[in-house]
Amino acid sequence: MNADLQDMLRISRTVGASPRWVQGGGGNTSVKTDGRRTMYVKASGTALGDMVEGRGYRLVDVVRCAAIAEDEALAALDAAEREARVVDRLLDACLDDLHGRPSVETSLHAMLDRCVVHTHPSVVNGLLCARDGRAAIERMFADLVPPPLYIDYAGAGHSLACRLRDELHRYAAEHSRAPEVIFLENHGLVVSTTDADRALELTARVFDRVDRAATEAIAAAGLPPARPADPEVVDALVAEVTAAMRPFYARAFGGPALLRFSDAPVVRGFLRLPQAAELSEAPPLVPDQVVYCRERPLWIALPPDPGEARRVVAERLEETSSWSEHPLCILVDGLGLFCAAPTSRFLDAVCATMEAVLESLTIASRFGGPRGLSEEALAFLHDWEVERFRRQTASGERGGSDLAGRVVVVTGAGSGIGRGLSLFLARRGAHVVLADVDRGGAEETQRRAVAQEGAGTARPMDVDVTDEASVRALFRQIVCALGGVDVLINGAGLAPVHALVDFPLAQWRKTLDVNLTGYFLMAREAARRMIAQGTGGAIINVSSKTGLEASRNHSAYNATKSAEIHLARGWALELAEHGIRVNALCPGNVFAESKIWNEDYVKALAEKRGLRPEEVIPYYINLTALKQEVTWDDLGEAVSFLAGDRAARITGQTLVVDAGQVFVR
């Protein structure tokens, strides 16, 4: 990797690491190489923080890219044809065989210095989107050498590049050099320098100076005191709001909906403004707000009675059914921000962008009030194919399996069967909650999930399934992060080995606590959430072949695994009216990374069977009719079937996956 590409990756990942600098796939970077004849430039719609060698950028010819802004013939074309030609010419200027389009602002980069960092900082945009923002910026940076260049809103794409071309000529005539700092009204910040370190340092310096000034202005104006909130009331309201949102957005997206609740400091600060409701109706401030958030957030004031919250939210959402596009962001007065999206990556972009917009609105309110984009600018952005492409790229793939896009909670996900199921389901596009008391194990499962191919996600969350408060806290966290739950897989378990006459009472009680009380507490809370959502769901109890055929020296395991099957049957009867299906899965012996099949357990079995330890696993495989080892993927296929639409008429049943060792009778 050459030094210029190293600079490109370093500045991109540094800038992309801060959601206050860029959000979603917004912002872009470039570094010129080969004597400035060629240039690495960010690929359109991709996230700066995700850039790695071979992905997230293109290598382009600088002269050919700059020439696009000099082509007067393009200005005579209508906007759609002009922008389509610009995209084609940018692709023609590519000199590599990587994927992705060059950033739509590549021509802008071609006219600037070796290293260019273009960001969308929320605090800077607070001034760039304020009526008195320009005057404040000019005062704030009067000492900057060379002086910054401020460009009134000039649209996006080719029109922005042409305006920059003209402004650079004017600036050079006045200052005999190029600017290092460029402020783009209702858009963002551009820093252009020879050195990568200076580009990053200057970007940070501009951000910090504006941040201090904005903080002082907000403090000077004062805010009403924060209203104390009862955490239990907040949790209940969040659950009610998401319960109303989930079915609405599932219909709107034509598939599972992901939701996120935020009461981040910027959200709380905005909601404390006396004019928050009025500000939320302001026209969109920046192009990214149009791309990722579908313009304005929907403002909802909840009634005094918390029990009415779900009805009020549902009614307000239904009022938007006639809109050309449903809002993806909801501001609930006194509570927080709720965001919706069909994919996890797009949800990240929606939330980060709206939080940035709220911070910008808060700042703009102290500098003459917000100045949003004009109707003409909005019409262009809505019709612009490039912005639709950016939105599509940022959304990513949902996946095509039964469980794609669904939220699946797996207990015991930090090892053994729970880990195997989690990895399988993430590959199939599910959003897997890795619920485990072993945080390190769950984080290792997440690391593997990230490293594999697949459209799903995996996130570790702490839980002690035997503790009622811990289970409730887990589901509160799930609701805030993902909006709800579609599937529960009860998999956490213990299997102590003792003869009846030697079985310690403490281990008996602990096994019943984990294997039965844990399944009960998780299923009870999951069922409550599923019923509230009104979108159905599935619960799968991971039992064992031992639940059907007892084995020696496993008193607690025999009892609990059999009981898990019967619990599933009873729950199936109770929950059917809510569209919630409950089934049991009985795996055979699964040896991969199993905590049950540990060294001590294998030694105990060897002694019981009169075998050497290395003979134990082959012995148990040979007990099956198929003489085949049962793998994680075998169980994953079974769970995917039971939890998915192909099993829509199956509930209260037991599926055995053991290569033919025991049978349901």
C-alpha positions as CSV (number, residue, x, y, z in Angstrom):
1,M,0.0,0.0,0.0
2,N,1.5,3.4,-1.0
3,A,1.8,6.3,1.4
4,D,-1.0,8.3,-0.3
5,L,-3.5,5.4,0.1
6,Q,-2.4,5.1,3.7
7,D,-3.2,8.8,4.2
8,M,-6.6,8.3,2.5
9,L,-7.6,5.4,4.8
10,R,-6.3,7.1,7.9
11,I,-8.1,10.4,7.4
12,S,-11.3,8.6,6.3
13,R,-11.5,6.3,9.3
14,T,-10.6,9.1,11.7
15,V,-13.3,11.4,10.4
16,G,-15.8,8.5,10.0
17,A,-15.4,7.5,13.7
18,S,-17.3,10.6,14.9
19,P,-21.1,10.9,14.2
20,R,-20.8,14.6,15.1
21,W,-18.5,15.0,12.0
22,V,-20.3,12.7,9.5
23,Q,-23.5,10.7,9.5
24,G,-24.4,7.6,7.5
25,G,-22.7,7.6,4.1
26,G,-22.3,11.4,4.2
27,G,-19.1,13.4,3.9
28,N,-16.2,12.4,1.7
29,T,-12.4,12.5,1.5
30,S,-9.7,12.4,-1.2
31,V,-5.9,12.2,-1.5
32,K,-4.1,12.9,-4.7
33,T,-1.3,10.6,-5.8
34,D,1.1,9.9,-8.7
35,G,2.3,13.6,-8.9
36,R,-1.4,14.7,-8.4
37,R,-2.3,13.2,-11.7
38,T,-4.6,10.7,-10.0
39,M,-6.7,10.8,-6.9
40,Y,-8.2,8.4,-4.4
41,V,-11.8,9.6,-3.6
42,K,-14.5,8.1,-1.4
43,A,-17.1,6.0,-3.1
44,S,-20.7,7.4,-3.1
45,G,-23.0,6.3,-0.3
46,T,-20.4,4.3,1.6
47,A,-19.5,5.2,5.2
48,L,-16.1,6.8,5.8
49,G,-15.5,4.7,8.9
50,D,-15.9,1.4,6.9
51,M,-13.2,2.3,4.3
52,V,-10.4,-0.4,4.0
53,E,-7.9,-1.2,1.4
54,G,-9.8,-2.3,-1.7
55,R,-13.2,-1.0,-0.6
56,G,-14.9,2.3,-0.1
57,Y,-13.0,4.4,-2.6
58,R,-12.1,4.8,-6.3
59,L,-8.9,5.9,-8.1
60,V,-9.7,8.5,-10.7
61,D,-8.0,10.7,-13.2
62,V,-7.8,14.2,-11.8
63,V,-7.8,16.1,-15.1
64,R,-10.8,14.3,-16.4
65,C,-12.7,14.9,-13.2
66,A,-11.9,18.6,-13.1
67,A,-12.8,19.0,-16.7
68,I,-16.4,18.0,-15.9
69,A,-16.9,21.3,-14.0
70,E,-15.4,23.2,-16.9
71,D,-17.8,21.7,-19.5
72,E,-20.2,24.6,-20.3
73,A,-22.4,22.3,-22.4
74,L,-23.6,20.4,-19.4
75,A,-25.2,23.5,-18.0
76,A,-27.6,23.6,-20.9
77,L,-29.0,20.2,-20.2
78,D,-32.0,19.6,-17.9
79,A,-31.0,18.5,-14.4
80,A,-31.8,14.8,-14.7
81,E,-29.8,14.4,-18.0
82,R,-27.0,16.6,-16.7
83,E,-26.5,14.6,-13.5
84,A,-26.7,11.3,-15.4
85,R,-23.9,12.4,-17.7
86,V,-21.8,13.5,-14.8
87,V,-22.1,10.1,-13.2
88,D,-21.2,8.4,-16.4
89,R,-18.1,10.7,-16.9
90,L,-17.0,10.1,-13.3
91,L,-17.2,6.4,-13.9
92,D,-15.3,6.7,-17.1
93,A,-12.6,8.6,-15.2
94,C,-12.0,5.6,-12.9
95,L,-8.6,3.9,-13.2
96,D,-9.2,0.8,-11.1
97,D,-11.5,-2.2,-11.0
98,L,-13.0,-1.6,-7.6
99,H,-16.7,-1.4,-6.9
100,G,-18.8,1.7,-6.3
101,R,-19.3,5.1,-7.9
102,P,-16.9,8.0,-7.2
103,S,-18.4,10.5,-4.8
104,V,-20.8,12.9,-6.6
105,E,-18.5,15.7,-5.4
106,T,-15.4,14.3,-7.0
107,S,-15.1,17.2,-9.4
108,L,-15.0,19.5,-6.4
109,H,-12.1,17.5,-4.9
110,A,-10.2,17.5,-8.2
111,M,-9.9,21.3,-8.0
112,L,-8.5,21.4,-4.5
113,D,-5.3,20.6,-2.7
114,R,-3.7,17.1,-2.2
115,C,-5.8,16.1,0.9
116,V,-9.4,17.1,1.1
117,V,-11.7,16.4,4.1
118,H,-15.4,17.2,3.5
119,T,-17.5,16.7,6.7
120,H,-21.0,17.5,7.8
121,P,-20.4,18.5,11.4
122,S,-23.6,19.0,13.3
123,V,-22.3,22.1,15.3
124,V,-20.9,23.7,12.1
125,N,-24.1,23.1,10.3
126,G,-25.9,24.7,13.2
127,L,-24.3,28.0,12.0
128,L,-24.4,27.2,8.2
129,C,-28.1,26.6,8.5
130,A,-28.9,29.7,10.7
131,R,-30.1,33.1,9.4
132,D,-27.3,34.9,11.2
133,G,-24.8,32.1,10.8
134,R,-22.6,33.6,8.2
135,A,-21.9,36.8,10.2
136,A,-21.1,34.6,13.2
137,I,-18.6,32.5,11.2
138,E,-16.9,35.5,9.7
139,R,-16.4,37.0,13.2
140,M,-15.3,33.6,14.6
141,F,-12.6,33.0,12.0
142,A,-11.5,36.6,11.3
143,D,-8.0,35.6,12.4
144,L,-7.7,32.5,10.2
145,V,-4.8,32.6,7.7
146,P,-5.6,32.2,4.9
147,P,-9.2,33.4,5.4
148,P,-12.0,30.9,4.9
149,L,-14.2,30.9,1.9
150,Y,-17.9,31.0,2.5
151,I,-20.2,29.8,-0.3
152,D,-23.9,30.4,-0.3
153,Y,-26.1,27.4,-0.9
154,A,-25.3,26.3,-4.4
155,G,-27.3,23.0,-4.8
156,A,-25.5,19.7,-5.0
157,G,-23.5,17.8,-7.5
158,H,-22.5,19.5,-10.7
159,S,-24.0,22.9,-9.8
160,L,-22.0,23.0,-6.5
161,A,-18.8,22.1,-8.4
162,C,-19.3,24.9,-10.9
163,R,-20.0,27.4,-8.1
164,L,-16.8,26.3,-6.3
165,R,-14.8,26.7,-9.6
166,D,-16.0,30.3,-9.9
167,E,-15.4,31.0,-6.2
168,L,-11.9,29.6,-6.3
169,H,-11.0,31.8,-9.2
170,R,-12.3,34.8,-7.4
171,Y,-10.5,33.8,-4.1
172,A,-7.2,33.3,-6.0
173,A,-7.5,36.7,-7.6
174,E,-8.0,38.3,-4.2
175,H,-5.6,36.3,-2.0
176,S,-3.1,34.8,-4.6
177,R,-3.6,31.3,-3.2
178,A,-6.3,28.7,-2.5
179,P,-8.3,28.6,0.7
180,E,-7.8,25.8,3.2
181,V,-11.2,26.1,4.9
182,I,-14.4,26.3,2.9
183,F,-17.9,26.7,4.5
184,L,-20.7,25.4,2.3
185,E,-24.1,26.9,3.4
186,N,-26.7,24.3,4.4
187,H,-24.2,21.6,3.6
188,G,-20.9,21.3,5.5
189,L,-17.2,22.0,5.9
190,V,-14.4,21.4,3.4
191,V,-10.7,21.4,4.5
192,S,-8.1,21.3,1.7
193,T,-4.4,21.0,2.5
194,T,-1.2,19.4,1.3
195,D,-0.6,17.4,4.4
196,A,-3.0,14.8,5.8
197,D,-2.2,15.6,9.5
198,R,-2.9,19.3,8.9
199,A,-6.2,18.4,7.2
200,L,-7.3,16.5,10.3
201,E,-6.0,19.1,12.7
202,L,-7.6,22.0,10.9
203,T,-11.0,20.1,10.7
204,A,-10.8,19.5,14.4
205,R,-9.8,23.1,15.1
206,V,-12.8,24.5,13.2
207,F,-15.2,22.1,14.8
208,D,-13.9,22.9,18.3
209,R,-14.1,26.6,17.9
210,V,-17.6,26.5,16.6
211,D,-18.6,24.0,19.3
212,R,-17.3,26.3,22.1
213,A,-19.2,29.3,20.6
214,A,-22.4,27.3,20.2
215,T,-22.2,26.0,23.7
216,E,-21.7,29.5,25.1
217,A,-24.6,30.8,23.1
218,I,-27.0,28.1,24.3
219,A,-25.9,28.5,27.9
220,A,-26.3,32.3,27.7
221,A,-29.9,31.9,26.3
222,G,-30.7,29.4,29.1
223,L,-33.0,26.4,28.9
224,P,-35.9,25.5,31.1
225,P,-34.9,23.0,33.8
226,A,-35.1,19.4,32.8
227,R,-38.2,17.6,33.9
228,P,-37.4,14.7,36.2
229,A,-38.4,11.4,34.7
230,D,-39.3,8.2,36.5
231,P,-37.3,5.5,34.7
232,E,-40.2,3.0,35.0
233,V,-42.6,5.5,33.4
234,V,-40.1,6.1,30.6
235,D,-39.6,2.4,30.0
236,A,-43.4,1.9,29.9
237,L,-43.9,4.8,27.5
238,V,-41.1,3.6,25.2
239,A,-42.6,0.2,25.1
240,E,-46.0,1.6,24.2
241,V,-44.7,3.9,21.5
242,T,-42.6,1.1,19.8
243,A,-45.6,-1.2,20.1
244,A,-47.6,1.3,18.0
245,M,-44.8,1.9,15.6
246,R,-43.7,-1.7,14.8
247,P,-46.8,-2.9,13.0
248,F,-47.2,0.4,11.1
249,Y,-43.7,0.4,9.8
250,A,-43.8,-3.4,9.0
251,R,-46.6,-2.6,6.7
252,A,-44.8,0.5,5.3
253,F,-41.6,-1.4,4.6
254,G,-43.3,-4.6,3.4
255,G,-41.3,-6.6,6.0
256,P,-39.8,-6.5,9.5
257,A,-39.2,-3.0,10.9
258,L,-36.3,-2.0,13.1
259,L,-36.8,0.8,15.6
260,R,-34.5,2.7,17.9
261,F,-35.2,5.1,20.8
262,S,-32.7,7.8,21.7
263,D,-32.7,10.2,24.6
264,A,-29.1,11.3,23.9
265,P,-28.0,14.7,25.3
266,V,-28.7,16.4,21.9
267,V,-32.2,15.0,21.9
268,R,-32.9,16.0,25.5
269,G,-31.5,19.4,24.9
270,F,-33.7,20.0,21.8
271,L,-36.8,18.8,23.6
272,R,-36.2,21.3,26.4
273,L,-36.4,24.2,24.0
274,P,-39.7,26.1,24.4
275,Q,-40.0,26.3,20.6
276,A,-39.1,22.6,20.0
277,A,-42.4,21.7,18.3
278,E,-42.1,24.7,16.0
279,L,-38.5,24.0,15.2
280,S,-39.3,20.4,14.3
281,E,-41.5,21.7,11.5
282,A,-38.6,23.7,9.9
283,P,-37.8,22.7,6.3
284,P,-34.9,20.2,6.0
285,L,-31.6,21.8,6.8
286,V,-29.2,19.7,4.7
287,P,-29.2,17.2,1.9
288,D,-28.4,14.3,4.2
289,Q,-31.7,15.0,6.1
290,V,-33.6,14.4,2.9
291,V,-31.6,11.3,1.9
292,Y,-31.7,9.5,5.3
293,C,-34.6,10.9,7.3
294,R,-37.3,11.7,4.6
295,E,-37.3,15.4,5.7
296,R,-38.9,16.5,8.9
297,P,-39.6,14.4,12.0
298,L,-43.1,13.8,13.1
299,W,-43.9,15.6,16.3
300,I,-46.2,13.9,18.8
301,A,-47.4,15.2,22.2
302,L,-48.5,12.4,24.4
303,P,-51.7,12.6,26.5
304,P,-51.5,12.8,30.3
305,D,-52.7,9.2,30.6
306,P,-49.8,6.9,29.7
307,G,-52.3,4.2,28.9
308,E,-53.4,6.2,25.9
309,A,-49.9,6.6,24.4
310,R,-50.1,3.6,22.0
311,R,-53.5,4.8,20.6
312,V,-52.3,8.4,20.1
313,V,-49.1,7.3,18.4
314,A,-51.0,4.9,16.2
315,E,-53.5,7.5,15.1
316,R,-50.8,10.1,14.4
317,L,-48.9,7.5,12.2
318,E,-52.1,6.7,10.3
319,E,-52.4,10.4,9.5
320,T,-49.2,10.1,7.5
321,S,-50.5,7.3,5.3
322,S,-51.5,9.9,2.7
323,W,-48.0,11.4,2.6
324,S,-45.7,10.6,-0.3
325,E,-43.3,9.1,2.1
326,H,-43.7,8.0,5.7
327,P,-41.6,9.9,8.2
328,L,-38.7,7.8,9.5
329,C,-38.2,9.9,12.7
330,I,-40.7,10.6,15.5
331,L,-40.1,13.2,18.2
332,V,-42.2,12.5,21.3
333,D,-42.5,15.5,23.5
334,G,-40.8,15.0,26.8
335,L,-39.7,11.5,25.9
336,G,-37.2,11.3,23.1
337,L,-36.5,10.4,19.4
338,F,-37.7,7.3,17.7
339,C,-36.3,6.2,14.4
340,A,-37.5,3.5,12.0
341,A,-35.7,1.7,9.1
342,P,-35.9,-1.6,7.3
343,T,-32.2,-2.5,7.8
344,S,-29.7,-2.1,10.7
345,R,-27.2,0.0,8.7
346,F,-29.9,2.4,7.5
347,L,-31.2,2.7,11.0
348,D,-27.8,3.8,12.1
349,A,-27.7,6.4,9.4
350,V,-31.3,7.7,10.2
351,C,-30.6,8.0,13.9
352,A,-27.2,9.6,13.5
353,T,-28.5,12.1,10.9
354,M,-31.5,13.1,12.9
355,E,-29.5,13.6,16.1
356,A,-27.2,15.8,14.1
357,V,-30.1,17.7,12.7
358,L,-31.5,18.3,16.2
359,E,-28.2,19.6,17.4
360,S,-28.0,21.9,14.4
361,L,-31.6,23.2,15.0
362,T,-30.7,23.9,18.6
363,I,-27.7,25.9,17.7
364,A,-29.5,27.7,14.8
365,S,-32.2,28.7,17.2
366,R,-29.6,30.9,19.0
367,F,-28.3,32.5,15.8
368,G,-31.4,34.0,14.2
369,G,-33.3,30.8,13.8
370,P,-33.0,28.0,11.2
371,R,-32.9,28.6,7.5
372,G,-33.9,25.4,5.7
373,L,-33.5,24.3,2.1
374,S,-35.8,26.0,-0.5
375,E,-38.6,24.2,-2.2
376,E,-36.6,24.3,-5.4
377,A,-33.6,22.7,-3.7
378,L,-35.8,20.0,-2.1
379,A,-37.4,19.2,-5.4
380,F,-34.0,18.7,-7.0
381,L,-32.9,16.4,-4.2
382,H,-36.1,14.3,-4.3
383,D,-35.7,13.8,-8.0
384,W,-31.9,13.3,-8.1
385,E,-30.9,9.8,-8.9
386,V,-27.6,10.2,-7.1
387,E,-29.4,10.7,-3.7
388,R,-31.6,7.7,-4.3
389,F,-28.4,5.8,-5.0
390,R,-26.9,7.0,-1.8
391,R,-29.9,6.0,0.2
392,Q,-30.0,2.6,-1.4
393,T,-26.3,2.1,-0.8
394,A,-26.6,3.2,2.8
395,S,-29.5,0.8,3.4
396,G,-27.6,-2.3,2.5
397,E,-29.2,-5.7,1.9
398,R,-31.9,-7.1,4.1
399,G,-31.3,-10.7,3.0
400,G,-33.8,-13.2,1.5
401,S,-34.4,-15.8,4.1
402,D,-37.4,-16.4,6.3
403,L,-35.8,-14.5,9.2
404,A,-34.1,-11.7,7.3
405,G,-34.7,-8.4,9.2
406,R,-36.2,-10.0,12.2
407,V,-35.0,-9.5,15.8
408,V,-34.0,-12.9,17.3
409,V,-33.0,-13.2,20.9
410,V,-30.8,-16.2,21.7
411,T,-29.9,-17.1,25.3
412,G,-26.7,-18.9,25.9
413,A,-25.3,-17.2,22.8
414,G,-21.8,-17.0,24.2
415,S,-20.9,-20.7,23.6
416,G,-21.9,-24.0,22.2
417,I,-25.3,-24.4,20.5
418,G,-26.3,-20.8,21.3
419,R,-23.2,-19.5,19.5
420,G,-23.8,-21.8,16.5
421,L,-27.4,-20.7,16.1
422,S,-26.5,-17.1,16.5
423,L,-23.9,-17.2,13.8
424,F,-26.2,-19.1,11.4
425,L,-29.1,-16.7,11.9
426,A,-26.9,-13.7,11.4
427,R,-25.7,-15.1,8.1
428,R,-29.4,-15.5,7.2
429,G,-30.1,-11.8,7.8
430,A,-31.5,-11.8,11.3
431,H,-30.6,-9.2,13.9
432,V,-29.4,-11.4,16.7
433,V,-29.4,-10.4,20.4
434,L,-26.5,-12.4,22.0
435,A,-28.0,-12.8,25.5
436,D,-25.6,-14.4,27.9
437,V,-24.3,-14.0,31.5
438,D,-20.8,-14.5,30.0
439,R,-20.1,-11.2,28.3
440,G,-16.7,-12.3,27.0
441,G,-18.3,-15.3,25.3
442,A,-21.0,-13.2,23.7
443,E,-18.5,-10.7,22.5
444,E,-16.5,-13.5,20.8
445,T,-19.7,-14.6,19.1
446,Q,-20.2,-11.1,17.9
447,R,-16.6,-10.9,16.6
448,R,-17.2,-14.0,14.5
449,A,-20.6,-12.8,13.3
450,V,-19.0,-9.6,12.0
451,A,-16.2,-11.5,10.3
452,Q,-18.6,-13.8,8.3
453,E,-20.7,-12.9,5.3
454,G,-24.3,-12.1,5.8
455,A,-26.9,-9.3,6.0
456,G,-27.7,-9.7,9.7
457,T,-26.2,-8.2,12.8
458,A,-25.2,-9.5,16.3
459,R,-25.0,-7.5,19.5
460,P,-24.1,-8.8,22.9
461,M,-26.4,-8.0,25.8
462,D,-26.0,-9.1,29.4
463,V,-28.6,-11.2,31.1
464,D,-28.9,-13.6,34.0
465,V,-31.9,-15.6,32.9
466,T,-32.6,-16.7,36.5
467,D,-33.1,-13.1,37.6
468,E,-36.4,-11.4,36.9
469,A,-35.0,-7.9,37.0
470,S,-32.2,-8.8,34.7
471,V,-34.6,-10.3,32.2
472,R,-36.8,-7.3,32.2
473,A,-33.8,-5.0,31.8
474,L,-32.7,-7.1,28.8
475,F,-36.0,-6.6,27.0
476,R,-36.0,-2.9,27.8
477,Q,-32.6,-2.7,26.2
478,I,-33.8,-4.7,23.2
479,V,-36.8,-2.4,22.7
480,C,-34.7,0.7,22.9
481,A,-32.0,-0.6,20.4
482,L,-34.1,-2.6,18.0
483,G,-37.8,-1.8,18.7
484,G,-39.0,-5.2,19.8
485,V,-38.6,-8.9,19.4
486,D,-39.8,-11.4,16.8
487,V,-38.2,-14.7,17.9
488,L,-36.9,-16.0,21.2
489,I,-34.6,-19.0,21.3
490,N,-34.3,-20.3,24.8
491,G,-30.9,-22.0,24.8
492,A,-29.0,-21.3,28.1
493,G,-28.5,-24.4,30.0
494,L,-26.6,-26.6,32.5
495,A,-25.9,-30.4,32.5
496,P,-24.2,-31.5,35.7
497,V,-23.2,-35.2,35.7
498,H,-23.8,-37.1,39.0
499,A,-25.3,-40.4,40.1
500,L,-28.5,-39.9,41.9
501,V,-27.0,-40.9,45.3
502,D,-24.2,-38.4,44.8
503,F,-26.2,-35.5,43.3
504,P,-25.6,-32.2,45.3
505,L,-28.7,-30.4,46.1
506,A,-27.2,-27.0,45.2
507,Q,-26.4,-28.2,41.6
508,W,-29.9,-29.7,41.3
509,R,-31.5,-26.4,42.3
510,K,-29.1,-24.4,40.1
511,T,-29.9,-26.5,37.0
512,L,-33.6,-26.2,37.5
513,D,-33.2,-22.4,38.0
514,V,-31.3,-22.0,34.7
515,N,-33.0,-24.6,32.6
516,L,-36.6,-24.0,33.8
517,T,-36.9,-20.7,35.6
518,G,-34.7,-19.1,32.9
519,Y,-36.8,-20.4,30.1
520,F,-40.0,-19.3,31.9
521,L,-38.8,-15.8,32.6
522,M,-37.5,-15.2,29.1
523,A,-40.6,-16.6,27.5
524,R,-42.9,-14.6,29.7
525,E,-41.2,-11.3,28.9
526,A,-40.9,-12.1,25.2
527,A,-44.6,-13.0,25.0
528,R,-45.5,-9.8,26.7
529,R,-43.6,-7.8,24.1
530,M,-44.9,-9.8,21.2
531,I,-48.5,-9.4,22.3
532,A,-48.1,-5.7,22.7
533,Q,-46.6,-5.4,19.2
534,G,-49.4,-7.3,17.7
535,T,-47.2,-8.8,15.0
536,G,-47.1,-12.4,16.2
537,G,-43.8,-14.2,16.9
538,A,-42.1,-17.5,17.6
539,I,-40.6,-19.0,20.7
540,I,-38.3,-22.1,20.5
541,N,-37.2,-24.0,23.6
542,V,-33.9,-25.8,22.9
543,S,-34.5,-29.0,24.7
544,S,-32.5,-32.2,24.0
545,K,-32.8,-35.8,22.9
546,T,-32.5,-36.3,26.6
547,G,-35.9,-34.7,27.0
548,L,-37.4,-37.7,25.1
549,E,-35.1,-40.5,26.4
550,A,-33.5,-40.3,29.8
551,S,-29.8,-40.9,30.3
552,R,-27.9,-42.1,33.4
553,N,-26.4,-39.7,35.9
554,H,-28.4,-36.7,34.5
555,S,-31.3,-36.4,37.0
556,A,-31.6,-32.6,36.7
557,Y,-30.9,-32.5,33.0
558,N,-33.4,-35.3,32.3
559,A,-36.1,-33.5,34.3
560,T,-35.6,-30.0,32.9
561,K,-35.2,-31.0,29.3
562,S,-38.4,-33.0,29.4
563,A,-40.2,-30.2,31.2
564,E,-39.0,-27.7,28.5
565,I,-40.9,-29.7,25.9
566,H,-44.1,-29.7,27.9
567,L,-43.7,-26.0,28.7
568,A,-43.6,-25.3,25.0
569,R,-46.8,-27.3,24.5
570,G,-48.7,-25.3,27.1
571,W,-47.4,-22.0,25.9
572,A,-48.4,-22.9,22.4
573,L,-52.0,-23.3,23.6
574,E,-51.9,-20.0,25.5
575,L,-50.3,-17.8,22.9
576,A,-51.9,-19.1,19.7
577,E,-54.6,-16.5,19.7
578,H,-51.9,-13.8,19.5
579,G,-50.2,-15.4,16.5
580,I,-47.3,-16.6,18.6
581,R,-46.1,-20.1,17.9
582,V,-44.1,-22.1,20.4
583,N,-42.1,-25.3,19.5
584,A,-39.3,-27.3,21.0
585,L,-36.0,-28.4,19.3
586,C,-34.3,-31.5,20.5
587,P,-30.7,-31.6,19.4
588,G,-28.6,-34.7,19.6
589,N,-25.1,-34.6,20.8
590,V,-23.5,-31.4,19.5
591,F,-19.8,-31.3,20.3
592,A,-18.5,-28.1,18.7
593,E,-17.3,-25.7,21.4
594,S,-19.8,-27.1,23.8
595,K,-19.5,-26.1,27.5
596,I,-21.4,-29.2,28.3
597,W,-19.0,-31.5,26.4
598,N,-16.0,-30.1,28.4
599,E,-12.9,-32.1,29.4
600,D,-14.3,-33.1,32.8
601,Y,-17.6,-34.2,31.2
602,V,-15.9,-36.3,28.6
603,K,-13.7,-37.9,31.3
604,A,-16.8,-38.7,33.3
605,L,-18.5,-40.3,30.3
606,A,-15.4,-42.2,29.5
607,E,-15.4,-43.7,33.0
608,K,-19.1,-44.4,32.8
609,R,-18.7,-46.2,29.4
610,G,-15.4,-47.8,30.0
611,L,-13.7,-45.8,27.2
612,R,-10.6,-43.7,26.7
613,P,-11.5,-40.0,26.6
614,E,-10.6,-39.7,22.9
615,E,-13.0,-42.5,22.1
616,V,-16.0,-40.8,23.7
617,I,-17.1,-38.5,20.8
618,P,-16.8,-41.2,18.1
619,Y,-18.7,-43.6,20.3
620,Y,-21.7,-41.2,20.6
621,I,-21.6,-40.4,16.9
622,N,-21.8,-44.1,16.2
623,L,-24.9,-44.4,18.3
624,T,-26.9,-42.6,15.6
625,A,-28.7,-44.3,12.8
626,L,-27.0,-42.1,10.2
627,K,-23.6,-42.3,11.8
628,Q,-23.3,-38.5,11.3
629,E,-22.2,-35.8,13.6
630,V,-24.9,-33.1,14.3
631,T,-23.5,-29.6,13.5
632,W,-24.4,-26.1,14.3
633,D,-25.8,-25.6,10.8
634,D,-28.1,-28.6,11.1
635,L,-29.7,-27.0,14.1
636,G,-29.7,-23.6,12.4
637,E,-31.7,-24.9,9.5
638,A,-34.2,-26.4,11.9
639,V,-34.6,-23.2,13.9
640,S,-34.9,-21.1,10.7
641,F,-37.7,-23.4,9.6
642,L,-39.5,-23.4,13.0
643,A,-39.3,-19.6,13.4
644,G,-40.0,-18.7,9.8
645,D,-43.1,-18.5,7.7
646,R,-42.7,-22.0,6.3
647,A,-43.8,-23.3,9.7
648,A,-46.7,-20.9,10.0
649,R,-49.1,-23.7,10.8
650,I,-46.8,-25.6,13.2
651,T,-47.0,-24.9,17.0
652,G,-46.7,-27.1,20.1
653,Q,-44.5,-29.6,18.3
654,T,-41.1,-31.1,18.9
655,L,-38.4,-31.4,16.2
656,V,-35.6,-33.8,16.8
657,V,-32.3,-33.2,15.1
658,D,-30.0,-36.0,16.2
659,A,-29.1,-38.0,13.1
660,G,-31.5,-40.7,14.2
661,Q,-30.9,-41.6,17.8
662,V,-34.2,-41.1,19.7
663,F,-37.7,-40.8,18.4
664,V,-40.9,-38.9,19.5
665,R,-43.4,-41.5,20.6
